[in-house]
Structures are given as C-alpha cells and as structure tokens.
Amino acid sequence: MPTSLRWRVPLALAVILVACWFAFPLDKRINLGLDLQGGMHLILRVDTSKTPNLSPGVDVTGVALEIIRNRVDQFGVREPVIQRQGTEHILVQLPGVTDRERALKLIGRTALLEFKLVSDDSRLLNQALDGTVPDGYVLAEDDAGASYLLEQEDSLTGGILADAWVAAGPMGLPEVNFRLTRDGARAFGRLTGANINRRLAIVLDGVVQSAPVIQSRITDQGQITGQFTREEAGDLAVVLRAGALPAPIVVEEERTVGPTLGRDSIQAGLRASALGGLLVVLFMVGYYRLAGLISVIGLALNMLFILGGLGYFGATLTMPGIAGMILTLGMAVDGNILIYERMREELRANKPLSLAVAAGYQKAASAIIDSNITTLVAALFLYWFGTGPIRGFATTLSIGILASFFTVLFVSRVIFDILLGPGRLKTLRMMQLIGQTKFDFIGKRWMCWSLSLLAILLSLGAFLWRGDARYGIDFTGGTLQEYRFSQPVEAEDLRASLRKVGLGNAIIQNFGAPTEWLIRTPAADEAQTIEVTNRTREAIYADFARLNPEQVRIERVGPTVGKILQQKAALAILWSLVGIMLYVAVRFRHFDFGLAGLVALAHDVILPVGALCVIRGDIDLTIVAALLTIAGYSINDTIVIYDRVRENMRLNRRMPLAQIINLSVNETLSRTILTSSTALIVVLALYLVGGEVLRSFSFVLMVGFLSGIYSTVYIATALVVSWRKMFKPA
C-alpha cells in the first residue's frame, strides 16, 4: 500500500465506524421533529408584571421554567424539550402529545391554591355584590356562579402542600387529596383550630372549588372536591405537586401536528429522498461511468455522516431537515462534477491518468472549499435567526456541507488512489454532451440586464400587489387549522359551516388534495384563539361527520411574535448576503467581485419571491430557508467562474478582462449545466413527491436555481467588466 494511503484508509474507516455508532439504530439515535411524529411546539411568555406572592429580585422566568418542567415530567411526555429563551420566554416541545387543550391547560394554568376564610356577614356580602368590596376582603365565585366574600387576612397558599393525589370521594366521584408540609401543618392547624364552625374556602386561580365548614383542627391533610372527571382531577394533582406558577403564562406561538400528518410527512420525505437519490445515481453512473460510481459511494457515505452527525449532536430531524439532506446530495454532486470536469481537461491535454486525477482534485479544491463555505455562512445565519423546523433545516444543511467536504475531497480521493494502484485502473471513460464552446456571453450583457430589470420590477410589483396577504401566519400572526376529510369537500359547503358559528370571514384554502383544507383566522389573544379553534372544530365535526373530519394541524402565532419573526427573517437574509459578499471580496482580493456577487444574489432572491407572489403562495420561515439556500447555491456557480477567472488572469496577463471572463465561462459551461441539472432534478423530486408542506419551498428553489444559472454569467461576472471599464483610471 502506498505511504499516502497508510493513514488515509484507516482514518476513513474510523470516521465511517464512528458515524455508524452514532447513527444506528435510527429509532434510538435520531430524534424526529414534531412535524414528523406529531406533538406540540409552544413559545410561552411569562407575564412578569403580574407576579403573585413573589419576593422582589426573584428570577420569575427561571422559577416558571422549573415548575413547567416538573409538570411536564409528571404528565409523562417522552423526551420533552423545555428551554429558556431570553428574559421572559420559554420554549416547550411535547413530542407525541395530541390532546392540545389538556396540555395547554396543564402547562399554562397558574394553579395558585389559596385557603381563605368565608365571611358570614351578609351585609358586607351585599355591599360587595353592589360593587363596593370592603377593605381586607375579596369577592369570588364558584363554578356554579355562587358568590363568596373571602377574608384576606390569615389566608394560606398552596406552598404548604407536600403532596397531592387523586382518590375516590364518598359518592365514588374523584377528588384531590393533599398532604401538608411540617410548617404547613402547623400553620393550617392554627388557622383551622381558631375558626371551628366557620367555612374555609379552597380557591384555585381565583375560583372557589369548595367551602366546607371547619369541624375540628386540621394538621395533616385535606381534600379538594368539585365536579372533576378522573382526568381533570389527575391534572389538578399534577399542577399542585409541581407548585403554582409565579406569574401568568401567555402562549405566544403554538404549532400542533397530529400523528397522522406526521406519518404522512415521513412517507413524503422518504419518497422524495428515494426519487431524488435514484435520479442522481442514474445520472452520475450513466454519465461518468466508474467515476460516477465512486461519487455514488461518496453520496451514500454523505447520508451516513449526516445521520451520524444528527445522532452525535442530539439534533432533531424535521421535514425541512429532510429537504436539507436531499439538497446536500445536489451540493455533494456539485463538487464531484467539478473534479471530474477538471480531470477531463487534464486528460484532454494528454496527461497520464494518475496525474490527471491528482490535478483534478488539486485545481478543484479551492472552488469546492469556497463555495461550500459560502453556503455554510447562509446556513449559520439561518440557524441563528431561525426557529423550530427551520433550525432543523439549518442544522442538517450545515452537517451535510461538512460531510460533503470529507466525502468529496478525501474519501473519493482515497478510492481513486486505491484503484490507481499497480495495474488496477488505466483509463477513465466519461460521456460528454457539451464540448468546448466559444459563446460571447459578455457581449449580450446589456440586453440581459434590461430583461433582469424588467423581471425585478415585475417581481416587486407582484410583491406589493399582494399586500399583507403575501405573508403567512409566521410573520403576520394568526391561527391556521388544517382539516382532512375522507372525501372531497366543496369550498362553499365549508364556508357555510363556518358561517353558522360566526366565522364566515375566515380565509379557507384548498391544501393540495380536495380532501384537505386550511382555515386561517386573524391574530387574536389566547382566549379568543382557543374559542375560535373550538368553534371551528365543533362546526366541522358536526356538519361533516359523515366524512370523518380530522384536525391534523394547528399553528398559532401572536402578533408580537409575528413581527419579531419577520424582523429576524429580514436580518437573516441581509446578514447572509453581506457575509457572503465580504467572504468573496476577501477571498478573491477584489471588492468589485464581492459586490457584483451580492447584486447577483439579490437578483436571485427577488425573482423567486415575485414568482411565489404570482402563484399566491405565502412567504413564511420555510420560504426564508429556501431563499438562503438559493443564495448559498447561486454563489457556488459564481465562485467556480471567479476561481477560473483568477486562474486565467495569471495565465493570460495581457488578455482583456472581457475575453478572460468569456473564456472562463465557456470553460466551465459544461460544469454549470451539469451541476444545475442535478440540483434541479433533486428539487423537482421534492416538488413532485415531497408533499404539500414542501411544495412552495421546492417551487421557490426551482425558480431560484434557474435564476442563479443566469445571474452567474450575466450579472456576477458581467458587472465586473462594466465597472472596471467605467472606473478605469485615465
């Protein structure tokens, strides 16, 4: 074995084994996102302006987080995610939870338990009922509407409880028993011992649960009775054991996915992956023969390394994450094609095969590294500003980019070196559909710029024409419900059903199949949103019972969160473009290269947005992920041409820049067409079989990739020529 392989082969094998260790078994190592397995994603805001019975200086959000964690743990959710976000927000993810109302009540309930003496003075009660509550008292009601005047002095809170559990009451109905702490027993004993024959109200979140007469001094335990179901009593016991929240909780963002939709998403993702992978494999093996087979081995390892990376970091695989895996295939193929086309050039110059292979890797390495770093920049900004499944996409894309570095530049080179051993590989046959061309690309730049300007104006016009309707609920706030029926439903029948419950103005939209519908309502506070979703479900389940309606998804974003997400999305796009521009400018040592690349990227971001507005698609976080992917992918082609321009400028110092750029574009034209074709094949697979959730995402990618092919030649490189002519020193 050659000396160079003695350490590279063991290293490659070691990395493969480590990846297998962290990837398998998949069901144990890979965490599925809520969009794939069903569950709830919540962003909670702790209203720190309304802290009940809490000392100054206490970290209210921190206390709330621990109490919510205790409640969720006792609720029995498998592998929940509970994290603090900023000073007032808490992220809660509950995989597999389908009863959203019960979960929301369990998590968001303040559960402030109080024991207060009931005033027996009917005169004071009447005064309070007339609107004047005496000092030192509070007016409260029970679930039946009966009023109680409660004394504030000597009241106790649920902090005296040591435990709570469900038991059967005298009539067999469930009740909640509680046991007191040592200090609580003493305080409760003093209160009850001094007030025998008086009523003691048990108050939960301001509502009187019961008001029994104190028969004797109580020092150990008691009961909370009411019209509870067994489940309600169990949940009450959970929140009492976990303790009261220190402040009210507001649900600012909710995304609930039913298990049926999760299974469908997995199947759609697998279909898209299989189709995209199969098409890429057939193309690479058919076009590049043995070299294509080597790239296929690299692609398989690339997928393995992505799974291993997800397992190692404990990351979550989401539906956009599956899309990221598929796109990574296209990017890895991009690097392989760049190397193989370089090899072809070297073989055309009659170099020996071993030297041609070495030169192919050496000359393609800088372009591969530069193009992948720029895509990584976009992915990092997307992760920084993204949330939920979008972070899953950024994570998968980032791991995939790093994996493609290793498979393209290291693993495939090891395989080639093994095959180039004594007598193993003597020739390397490849198809060639595109020969050497001599098009005058730069000469057509003014006509193309006019077309680009027209396309940009039309895109901006479509963007403005749609108004606020161009944004999804991620950015505007509101509630989105998805319902699925066993048979097609007419829009008018659905609207008539909603009109009966006062929701005739809701926006309804067919979602792919005629059996699936989206219902959108404007942003509202939590109570109004819950009421709207309940009324919608009741109306649909009643009017379409014969069609087996199923509520498969709920997304709710508060107006404040919507504005924050909109600002974050704009910043993610802006900083990604600036970061890419600065990297290109520094890497190629010319600011005009970076600035021209930035203009091309802006062109490639604007046109897909305009196309999406034309087809009345919604701009949401998933679309932002697509736009940043376009930016990263588009700059790949630009960097390859810039890299060839830099090389030709060294070889042809006296040749005019316009001729050098024309030469460089023609030399890399076959690579541009081939890599763009494979990328479009992958995205087309996403569009056709990736499911309705990814339909707009893949549409935007297709438009952006096509725009990127064009802008690389007629904007990113052509602008450099014109600028240098305009600002050339006299």
C-alpha positions in Angstrom: 0.0 0.0 0.0 1.4 3.4 -0.9 2.6 5.5 2.0 -0.1 8.2 1.5 -2.8 5.5 1.9 -1.4 4.0 5.1 -3.0 6.7 7.3 -5.9 7.8 5.0 -7.6 4.5 4.7 -7.7 3.8 8.5 -8.9 7.4 9.0 -11.7 7.0 6.5 -12.7 3.7 8.1 -12.6 5.1 11.6 -14.9 8.0 10.6 -17.3 5.6 9.0 -17.4 3.4 12.1 -18.0 6.4 14.3 -20.8 7.6 12.1 -22.4 4.2 12.2 -22.1 4.2 16.0 -24.0 7.5 16.4 -26.5 6.8 13.6 -27.8 3.3 14.4 -30.2 2.2 15.4 -32.0 5.1 13.8 -35.1 4.9 16.1 -32.8 5.3 19.1 -30.3 7.8 17.8 -32.3 10.2 15.6 -34.8 12.4 17.2 -37.8 13.2 15.0 -39.2 16.7 14.9 -42.8 17.4 15.9 -43.7 17.8 12.2 -42.7 14.1 11.7 -44.0 12.4 14.8 -46.8 14.8 15.9 -46.8 16.9 19.0 -46.8 20.4 20.2 -44.4 23.3 19.9 -45.1 26.3 22.3 -43.4 29.6 22.9 -44.6 30.9 26.3 -44.2 34.4 27.7 -44.1 34.8 31.4 -46.0 38.0 32.3 -43.5 39.3 34.9 -45.7 42.4 35.5 -48.2 40.2 37.4 -46.2 38.1 39.9 -48.4 36.6 42.7 -46.8 36.4 46.1 -43.2 36.6 45.0 -40.3 38.3 46.7 -38.5 41.2 44.7 -35.4 40.2 42.8 -36.5 36.6 42.2 -35.9 35.2 38.6 -39.6 34.8 37.7 -39.0 33.2 34.4 -36.5 30.7 35.9 -38.9 29.7 38.6 -41.7 29.3 36.0 -39.4 27.1 33.8 -38.7 24.7 36.7 -42.4 24.5 37.6 -43.3 23.8 33.9 -40.6 21.2 33.7 -42.0 19.5 36.8 -45.5 19.5 35.4 -44.4 18.1 32.0 -42.3 15.4 33.7 -45.3 14.3 35.8 -47.5 14.4 32.7 -45.4 11.6 31.2 -44.2 13.2 28.0 -41.3 11.3 26.4 -38.2 13.4 25.7 -39.7 16.8 26.1 -37.7 20.0 25.3 -38.1 22.9 27.8 -35.7 25.7 27.3 -35.5 29.4 28.3 -35.4 31.9 25.5 -34.4 35.4 26.6 -35.7 37.1 29.8 -39.4 36.3 29.5 -39.9 33.4 27.1 -39.9 29.6 27.4 -39.8 27.1 24.6 -41.8 23.9 25.2 -41.9 20.9 22.8 -44.0 17.9 23.6 -43.5 15.0 21.2 -46.4 12.7 20.7 -48.9 14.9 22.6 -52.2 15.0 20.7 -54.7 16.4 23.4 -53.7 20.0 23.0 -56.4 21.5 25.2 -55.4 19.3 28.1 -51.7 20.1 27.6 -52.3 23.9 27.3 -54.4 23.8 30.5 -51.7 21.8 32.3 -48.8 24.0 31.3 -50.5 27.4 31.3 -52.6 27.1 34.4 -51.2 29.3 37.2 -52.5 26.8 39.8 -52.4 29.4 42.6 -54.1 27.5 45.5 -55.3 29.5 48.4 -57.2 28.8 51.7 -59.4 31.7 52.8 -62.0 32.1 55.5 -65.5 32.9 54.3 -67.2 36.0 55.8 -70.5 35.2 57.5 -71.6 38.9 57.4 -74.4 39.1 54.8 -74.4 42.9 55.0 -70.8 43.0 53.8 -71.5 40.4 51.1 -74.4 42.5 49.8 -72.2 45.6 49.8 -69.6 43.7 47.8 -72.2 42.5 45.3 -73.3 46.1 44.9 -69.8 47.0 43.7 -68.0 48.1 46.9 -65.8 45.4 48.2 -64.8 46.2 51.8 -61.1 46.6 52.7 -59.4 43.3 53.6 -61.9 41.2 51.6 -62.1 39.8 48.1 -65.2 38.7 46.2 -65.1 35.3 44.4 -67.4 32.8 42.8 -67.5 29.1 42.4 -68.1 27.2 39.1 -71.9 27.4 39.7 -71.9 31.2 40.0 -72.4 31.4 43.8 -70.6 34.4 45.4 -68.4 34.3 48.4 -66.8 37.2 50.4 -63.4 36.0 51.4 -61.1 37.4 54.1 -57.6 38.3 53.0 -56.1 38.1 56.5 -54.7 34.8 57.7 -55.0 33.2 54.2 -52.6 30.4 53.2 -51.3 29.4 49.8 -50.6 26.1 48.1 -46.9 26.4 49.2 -47.9 24.5 52.4 -48.6 21.3 50.3 -46.2 18.4 50.4 -48.1 16.1 48.0 -51.4 15.8 46.1 -53.1 12.7 44.7 -56.4 11.5 43.3 -58.8 9.5 45.4 -62.4 8.4 45.3 -64.8 10.6 47.4 -67.8 9.4 49.4 -70.0 9.1 46.3 -67.3 7.5 44.3 -66.5 10.7 42.5 -62.8 11.7 42.1 -61.4 14.2 44.5 -57.9 15.5 45.1 -56.4 14.7 48.5 -53.4 16.7 49.7 -50.8 16.3 52.5 -49.2 19.3 54.2 -45.6 20.0 54.9 -44.4 20.2 58.5 -44.5 24.0 58.6 -47.8 24.0 56.6 -49.4 21.6 59.1 -48.6 24.0 61.9 -50.0 27.0 60.0 -53.1 25.1 58.9 -53.6 23.8 62.4 -53.5 27.3 63.8 -56.0 28.6 61.2 -58.5 25.8 61.5 -58.2 25.5 65.3 -59.1 29.2 65.7 -62.0 29.1 63.3 -64.0 25.9 64.1 -67.6 26.1 62.7 -66.6 28.6 60.1 -66.4 27.9 56.4 -62.9 27.7 54.8 -62.9 28.3 51.0 -60.4 26.4 48.9 -59.7 28.7 46.0 -57.8 27.7 42.8 -56.8 30.5 40.4 -59.5 32.8 41.9 -62.3 30.3 41.6 -63.8 28.7 44.8 -63.6 24.9 44.5 -65.4 24.2 47.7 -66.1 25.9 51.1 -66.6 23.2 53.8 -67.3 24.0 57.4 -64.3 23.5 59.7 -65.4 20.7 62.1 -62.1 20.4 64.0 -58.5 21.4 64.0 -56.7 20.0 60.9 -52.9 19.5 60.8 -52.1 16.8 58.3 -54.2 16.6 55.2 -57.4 17.6 53.4 -59.5 17.2 50.3 -60.4 19.4 47.3 -63.8 18.4 45.9 -65.6 19.5 42.8 -67.2 18.3 39.6 -64.0 16.7 38.3 -63.5 14.0 35.8 -60.8 11.5 36.7 -58.5 13.1 34.1 -59.2 16.6 35.4 -58.5 15.5 39.0 -55.3 13.9 37.9 -54.1 17.0 36.1 -55.0 19.2 39.1 -52.9 16.9 41.3 -50.0 17.3 38.9 -50.1 21.1 39.0 -50.5 21.2 42.7 -47.5 18.9 43.3 -45.4 21.0 40.8 -46.4 24.2 42.5 -48.1 27.4 41.4 -46.6 29.5 38.6 -45.1 32.7 39.9 -46.8 34.7 37.1 -49.4 34.2 34.4 -48.3 32.4 31.2 -49.3 33.7 27.7 -49.0 31.3 24.8 -47.5 33.5 22.0 -46.8 30.7 19.5 -48.2 27.3 19.1 -47.7 24.6 16.4 -49.6 21.3 16.9 -49.2 18.5 14.5 -51.4 15.3 14.6 -49.8 11.9 14.4 -51.5 11.2 11.0 -49.9 14.2 9.4 -46.5 13.3 11.0 -46.7 9.8 9.4 -47.6 11.3 6.0 -44.7 13.8 6.3 -42.2 10.9 6.9 -43.6 9.0 3.9 -43.4 12.1 1.7 -39.8 12.7 2.8 -38.8 9.1 2.1 -40.4 9.2 -1.3 -38.7 12.5 -2.2 -35.3 11.2 -0.9 -35.7 7.9 -2.8 -36.7 9.6 -6.1 -34.1 12.3 -5.9 -31.3 9.9 -4.9 -32.2 7.4 -7.6 -32.3 10.1 -10.4 -28.9 11.5 -9.2 -27.4 8.0 -9.1 -28.6 7.1 -12.6 -27.3 10.3 -14.0 -23.9 10.1 -12.3 -23.3 6.4 -13.2 -24.6 6.8 -16.7 -22.6 10.0 -17.5 -19.3 9.5 -15.6 -19.3 5.6 -15.5 -16.7 4.4 -12.9 -16.1 7.9 -11.6 -19.8 8.3 -11.2 -20.0 5.1 -9.2 -17.3 6.4 -6.9 -19.3 9.6 -6.4 -22.4 7.4 -5.5 -20.3 5.7 -2.8 -19.4 9.1 -1.5 -23.1 10.2 -1.6 -24.1 7.2 0.4 -21.4 7.9 3.0 -22.5 11.5 3.0 -26.0 10.5 4.1 -24.5 8.2 6.7 -22.3 11.1 8.1 -25.4 13.4 8.2 -27.3 10.8 10.3 -24.2 10.2 12.5 -23.9 14.0 13.0 -27.5 14.3 14.0 -27.1 11.5 16.4 -23.9 12.9 17.9 -25.2 16.4 18.4 -28.6 15.1 19.6 -30.1 17.3 16.8 -33.7 16.9 15.6 -34.6 15.7 12.1 -37.5 17.8 10.7 -39.3 17.8 7.4 -37.3 20.8 6.2 -34.3 18.9 7.5 -35.1 16.0 5.2 -35.2 18.6 2.4 -31.8 19.8 3.6 -30.5 16.2 3.3 -31.7 15.9 -0.2 -30.2 19.3 -1.2 -26.9 18.2 0.3 -26.9 15.4 -2.3 -27.0 18.0 -5.0 -24.2 20.0 -3.4 -22.0 16.9 -3.0 -22.6 16.0 -6.6 -21.6 19.6 -7.5 -18.2 19.0 -6.0 -17.7 15.7 -7.8 -18.7 17.1 -11.1 -16.3 20.0 -10.7 -13.4 17.5 -10.0 -14.4 15.2 -12.9 -14.6 18.0 -15.4 -11.1 19.2 -14.3 -9.9 15.6 -14.8 -11.4 15.7 -18.3 -9.4 18.8 -19.1 -6.2 17.2 -17.9 -6.8 14.1 -19.9 -7.6 16.2 -23.0 -4.1 17.6 -22.5 -2.7 14.0 -22.8 -1.6 13.8 -19.1 -1.3 10.3 -17.6 -4.4 9.2 -15.6 -2.7 9.4 -12.2 -1.5 12.9 -12.9 -4.9 13.9 -14.3 -6.7 12.6 -11.2 -4.3 14.4 -8.9 -4.6 17.7 -10.9 -8.4 17.4 -10.9 -8.6 17.3 -7.1 -5.9 20.0 -6.7 -7.4 22.5 -9.1 -11.0 22.0 -8.0 -10.3 22.1 -4.2 -10.2 25.8 -3.8 -13.5 26.3 -5.7 -15.2 23.5 -3.7 -14.0 24.9 -0.4 -15.0 28.5 -1.2 -18.5 27.5 -2.5 -19.2 25.3 0.5 -18.1 27.9 3.0 -20.4 30.5 1.5 -23.3 28.0 1.8 -22.3 27.3 5.3 -22.4 31.1 6.1 -26.0 31.2 4.9 -26.9 28.1 7.0 -25.3 29.5 10.1 -27.3 32.8 9.8 -30.4 30.7 9.2 -29.8 28.8 12.4 -29.1 32.0 14.3 -32.3 33.7 13.4 -34.5 30.7 12.7 -36.8 28.8 15.0 -38.3 25.3 15.2 -38.1 23.2 12.0 -36.1 25.9 10.3 -33.3 25.4 12.7 -33.6 21.7 11.9 -33.1 22.5 8.2 -30.1 24.7 9.0 -28.6 22.0 11.2 -29.0 19.3 8.7 -27.6 21.5 5.9 -24.6 22.5 8.0 -23.7 18.9 8.8 -24.3 17.9 5.2 -21.9 20.6 4.0 -19.2 19.5 6.4 -19.8 15.8 5.4 -19.5 16.7 1.7 -16.1 18.3 2.3 -14.9 14.9 3.7 -16.5 12.6 1.1 -15.7 14.7 -2.0 -12.2 15.8 -1.2 -11.0 12.9 1.0 -13.0 9.6 0.7 -13.4 9.7 -3.1 -9.7 10.5 -3.5 -8.8 7.5 -1.3 -10.9 5.3 -3.6 -9.2 6.7 -6.7 -5.7 6.2 -5.2 -6.6 2.5 -4.4 -7.8 1.9 -7.9 -4.8 3.6 -9.4 -2.5 1.1 -7.7 -0.4 -1.2 -9.8 -2.4 -2.2 -12.9 -5.8 -1.6 -11.4 -7.1 1.4 -13.3 -5.6 2.5 -16.6 -8.4 4.5 -18.3 -11.3 6.7 -17.2 -14.2 6.9 -19.6 -16.8 9.6 -19.4 -19.6 10.8 -21.6 -19.5 14.3 -22.9 -22.6 16.1 -24.1 -21.2 19.6 -24.1 -17.9 20.2 -25.9 -15.7 23.3 -25.9 -17.8 26.4 -26.6 -17.0 30.0 -27.7 -20.0 32.0 -26.9 -19.8 35.7 -26.4 -21.6 36.0 -23.1 -20.3 39.4 -22.1 -21.4 40.9 -25.4 -25.1 40.2 -24.5 -24.9 41.8 -21.1 -26.9 45.0 -21.8 -29.8 43.1 -23.3 -29.8 40.7 -20.4 -29.6 43.5 -17.8 -32.7 45.0 -19.4 -34.5 41.7 -19.1 -33.4 41.3 -15.5 -34.5 44.8 -14.6 -38.0 44.1 -16.1 -38.2 40.8 -14.2 -37.2 42.5 -11.0 -39.8 45.3 -11.5 -42.5 42.7 -12.2 -41.4 40.7 -9.1 -41.6 43.8 -6.9 -44.9 44.7 -8.4 -46.3 41.2 -7.5 -44.9 41.6 -4.0 -46.6 45.0 -3.5 -49.8 43.8 -5.2 -50.4 41.0 -2.7 -50.0 43.4 0.2 -50.1 41.8 3.7 -51.7 38.7 2.1 -48.2 37.8 0.9 -47.1 36.7 4.4 -48.0 33.5 6.2 -49.0 33.5 9.8 -45.3 33.2 10.8 -45.0 36.9 10.0 -48.5 38.3 10.4 -49.7 36.3 13.4 -53.0 34.4 13.4 -54.3 30.9 13.6 -54.0 28.2 10.9 -56.0 25.0 11.2 -55.7 22.1 8.7 -58.6 19.6 8.4 -58.6 16.4 6.4 -61.8 14.6 5.2 -62.4 11.1 3.8 -64.0 12.6 0.6 -63.7 15.9 -1.2 -65.4 18.9 0.3 -66.7 22.0 -1.6 -65.4 25.4 -0.5 -69.0 26.8 -0.2 -70.1 24.0 2.0 -67.2 24.5 4.3 -67.7 28.3 4.4 -71.4 27.8 5.1 -70.5 25.6 8.1 -68.1 28.2 9.4 -70.7 31.0 8.9 -73.0 29.3 11.3 -70.6 29.9 14.2 -69.7 33.5 13.2 -66.5 32.6 11.2 -67.8 33.4 7.7 -64.9 35.8 7.2 -62.2 33.2 7.8 -59.9 32.5 4.9 -60.2 29.0 3.5 -57.8 27.4 1.1 -57.5 24.0 -0.5 -54.3 22.4 0.5 -53.2 20.0 -2.3 -55.8 17.3 -2.4 -59.5 18.3 -2.5 -59.9 16.4 0.9 -57.6 18.8 2.8 -58.4 22.4 3.7 -56.6 25.2 5.6 -58.6 27.7 7.7 -57.0 30.9 8.6 -58.2 33.5 11.1 -56.5 36.8 12.1 -54.3 37.2 15.2 -56.1 37.4 18.5 -55.4 36.9 22.2 -55.1 33.4 23.6 -58.6 33.1 24.9 -60.2 34.3 21.6 -58.0 31.9 19.6 -58.9 28.9 21.8 -62.6 29.9 21.3 -62.2 30.2 17.6 -60.5 26.8 17.2 -63.1 25.2 19.4 -66.0 26.7 17.4 -64.3 25.7 14.1 -63.8 22.1 15.2 -67.3 21.8 16.6 -68.9 23.1 13.4 -66.9 20.9 11.1 -67.2 17.8 13.2 -71.0 18.3 13.4 -71.7 19.3 9.7 -69.2 16.8 8.1 -69.5 13.9 10.5 -70.2 11.5 7.6 -66.8 12.5 6.0 -64.7 11.6 9.1 -63.1 15.0 9.6 -59.7 15.1 11.3 -57.9 18.2 12.7 -54.4 17.3 11.7 -52.6 20.6 12.4 -52.9 23.8 14.3 -50.5 26.7 14.1 -50.9 29.9 16.1 -48.6 32.9 16.2 -49.3 36.0 18.3 -49.0 39.4 16.5 -45.9 40.4 18.6 -44.1 37.1 17.8 -45.1 37.5 14.1 -43.4 40.9 13.9 -40.3 39.5 15.7 -40.1 36.6 13.3 -40.5 38.9 10.3 -37.6 41.1 11.6 -35.4 38.0 12.2 -36.1 36.7 8.7 -35.1 40.0 7.1 -31.9 40.1 9.2 -31.1 36.5 8.3 -31.3 37.3 4.6 -29.5 40.6 4.9 -26.6 39.4 7.0 -26.2 36.2 4.9 -25.9 38.2 1.7 -23.4 40.7 3.4 -21.4 37.8 4.9 -21.2 36.0 1.5 -20.2 39.3 -0.2 -17.4 40.0 2.3 -16.1 36.5 2.1 -15.9 36.6 -1.7 -14.3 40.0 -1.7 -11.6 38.9 0.7 -11.1 35.5 -0.9 -10.6 37.0 -4.4 -8.9 40.2 -3.2 -11.2 42.4 -5.2 -14.2 44.2 -3.7 -15.9 44.6 -7.0 -16.1 40.8 -7.3 -17.9 40.6 -4.0 -20.2 43.5 -4.8 -21.1 42.0 -8.2 -21.8 38.7 -6.4 -24.0 40.5 -4.0 -26.1 42.1 -6.8 -26.5 38.7 -8.4 -27.6 37.1 -5.1 -30.2 39.9 -4.6 -31.4 39.2 -8.1 -31.8 35.5 -7.3 -33.7 36.2 -4.1 -36.1 38.8 -5.5 -37.2 36.8 -8.6 -38.4 33.7 -6.6 -40.3 35.9 -4.2 -42.0 37.6 -7.1 -42.8 34.2 -8.7 -44.3 33.0 -5.3 -46.5 36.0 -5.1 -47.7 35.5 -8.6 -48.9 31.9 -7.7 -50.4 33.3 -4.4 -48.0 31.4 -2.2 -47.2 32.5 1.3 -43.9 33.9 2.5 -43.0 32.2 5.8 -40.0 30.8 7.6 -39.7 27.9 5.2 -39.5 30.2 2.3 -36.8 32.2 4.0 -34.9 28.9 4.4 -35.3 28.4 0.6 -34.1 31.9 -0.2 -30.9 31.4 1.9 -30.3 28.1 0.2 -30.6 29.8 -3.1 -28.1 32.4 -2.0 -25.6 29.7 -1.0 -26.2 27.6 -4.1 -26.1 30.5 -6.5 -22.8 31.8 -5.2 -21.4 28.3 -5.8 -21.5 28.8 -9.6 -20.3 32.3 -9.3 -17.3 31.2 -7.2 -16.4 28.5 -9.7 -16.3 31.0 -12.5 -14.5 33.6 -10.3 -11.9 30.9 -9.5 -11.4 30.1 -13.2 -11.2 33.9 -14.0 -8.5 34.2 -11.3 -6.6 31.3 -12.8 -6.8 32.6 -16.4 -5.8 36.1 -15.3 -2.5 34.6 -14.1 -2.0 32.6 -17.3 -3.1 35.4 -19.7 -1.9 38.6 -18.2 -2.3 40.7 -21.3 -5.7 39.4 -22.3 -8.6 41.9 -21.8 -10.8 41.1 -18.8 -13.9 40.7 -21.0 -12.1 38.0 -23.0 -10.9 36.3 -19.9 -14.4 36.1 -18.5 -15.8 34.8 -21.7 -13.1 32.2 -21.8 -13.7 31.2 -18.2 -17.5 31.0 -18.6 -17.1 28.8 -21.7 -14.6 26.6 -20.0 -16.9 26.0 -17.0 -20.1 25.9 -19.0 -20.5 22.1 -19.1 -19.9 22.0 -15.3 -22.5 24.8 -14.7 -25.2 23.0 -16.8 -24.5 19.6 -15.3 -24.5 20.7 -11.6 -27.5 22.9 -12.1 -29.3 20.0 -13.8 -28.6 17.6 -10.9 -29.7 20.2 -8.4 -32.9 20.8 -10.4 -33.5 17.0 -10.5 -33.4 16.8 -6.7 -35.6 19.8 -6.3 -38.1 18.5 -8.8 -38.3 15.3 -6.8 -39.1 17.4 -3.7 -41.8 19.3 -5.7 -43.4 16.2 -7.1 -43.5 13.8 -4.2 -42.3 15.8 -1.1 -45.8 16.6 0.0 -47.8 19.8 0.1 -45.9 21.2 3.0 -42.7 21.5 0.8 -44.5 22.4 -2.4 -43.9 26.2 -2.1 -40.4 25.6 -0.7 -39.4 23.5 -3.7 -41.1 25.8 -6.2 -39.0 28.7 -4.9 -35.9 26.7 -5.1 -36.5 25.8 -8.7 -37.0 29.4 -9.7 -34.0 30.5 -7.7 -31.7 27.8 -9.1 -32.7 28.7 -12.7 -32.2 32.4 -11.9 -28.8 31.5 -10.4 -27.6 29.9 -13.6 -28.4 33.0 -15.5 -27.2 35.6 -12.9 -23.8 33.9 -12.5 -22.9 34.7 -16.1 -24.8 37.9 -16.9 -24.7 39.7 -13.6 -22.0 38.4 -11.3 -19.2 38.4 -13.9 -20.5 40.9 -16.5 -20.9 43.6 -13.9 -17.2 43.3 -13.1 -16.3 44.1 -16.7 -18.5 47.1 -16.9 -17.5 48.5 -13.6 -13.8 48.2 -14.4 -14.4 50.0 -17.7 -16.3 52.8 -16.0 -13.8 53.3 -13.2 -10.7 52.6 -15.1 -8.0 55.2 -14.3 -7.4 57.6 -17.2 
